Amino acid sequence: DTEVTQTPKHLVMGMTNKKSLKCEQHMGHRAMYWYKQKAKKPPELMFVYSYEKLSINESVPSRFSPECPNSSLLNLHLHALQPEDSALYLCASSQGATGFGELFFGEGSRLTVL
Amino acid sequence: QQQVKQSPQSLIVQKGGISIINCAYENTAFDYFPWYQQFPGKGPALLIAIRPDVSEKKEGRFTISFNKSAKQFSLHIMDSQPGDSATYFCAARKAGGTSYGKLTFGQGTILTVHP
């Protein structure tokens, strides 16, 4: 099983809503990532968790709040987002964060902020 | 120094032809170079990857050529098929230390293979 599962696949929210994106992997990977991808652009790294601890925050606005409840789960809590935050949010995992381990991406959650 | 420059932005190839996508980098600390394939509505998937101690790596119809002195690497898709139509991203990563697996992506190439 080499899947990274993301839910929901699509999310529409208003600027005052609070919502969460969820990600799950059962490959025993110890590093998990959130990326943001705009149309026709490469993925942009947002956060990295290594061994369930936040190790990289790429200066992401506080309206995005990551959480890693355990080694298999990764959440991204969303609050007071702006329309320009509309994008595909990709979760990824790798065996280890410092080695050459392959990065496995989920299919993403398509977020639209009205 | 963190950039990876990818070209062309888009590429149209006839079925059976060779698709070539090029990337160049500046940071000599990069030592892992993967290529990702992304279909519409899907996440990127690793296609093939190379380390700089190897000049070429082939997997099926896909080949990476790596020129360390020129700091360039390229993806060749032989016998291109319509099913290869996708966006391709090159990337580079510094391994070890505090890199934490951070990938630097190229801007992407939209490949269209006509039947």
Boltz contact constraints between the chains, C-beta under 6 A:
constraints:
  - contact:
      token1: [A, 31]
      token2: [B, 101]
      max_distance: 6.0
  - contact:
      token1: [A, 42]
      token2: [B, 89]
      max_distance: 6.0
  - contact:
      token1: [A, 42]
      token2: [B, 105]
      max_distance: 6.0
  - contact:
      token1: [A, 42]
      token2: [B, 108]
      max_distance: 6.0
  - contact:
      token1: [A, 45]
      token2: [B, 102]
      max_distance: 6.0
  - contact:
      token1: [A, 48]
      token2: [B, 100]
      max_distance: 6.0
  - contact:
      token1: [A, 55]
      token2: [B, 100]
      max_distance: 6.0
  - contact:
      token1: [A, 56]
      token2: [B, 100]
      max_distance: 6.0
  - contact:
      token1: [A, 90]
      token2: [B, 43]
      max_distance: 6.0
  - contact:
      token1: [A, 94]
      token2: [B, 101]
      max_distance: 6.0
  - contact:
      token1: [A, 97]
      token2: [B, 100]
      max_distance: 6.0
  - contact:
      token1: [A, 97]
      token2: [B, 101]
      max_distance: 6.0
  - contact:
      token1: [A, 98]
      token2: [B, 96]
      max_distance: 6.0
  - contact:
      token1: [A, 100]
      token2: [B, 32]
      max_distance: 6.0
  - contact:
      token1: [A, 100]
      token2: [B, 95]
      max_distance: 6.0
  - contact:
      token1: [A, 102]
      token2: [B, 46]
      max_distance: 6.0
  - contact:
      token1: [A, 105]
      token2: [B, 43]
      max_distance: 6.0
  - contact:
      token1: [A, 105]
      token2: [B, 44]
      max_distance: 6.0
  - contact:
      token1: [A, 106]
      token2: [B, 43]
      max_distance: 6.0
  - contact:
      token1: [A, 107]
      token2: [B, 42]
      max_distance: 6.0
  - contact:
      token1: [A, 107]
      token2: [B, 43]
      max_distance: 6.0
  - contact:
      token1: [A, 108]
      token2: [B, 43]
      max_distance: 6.0
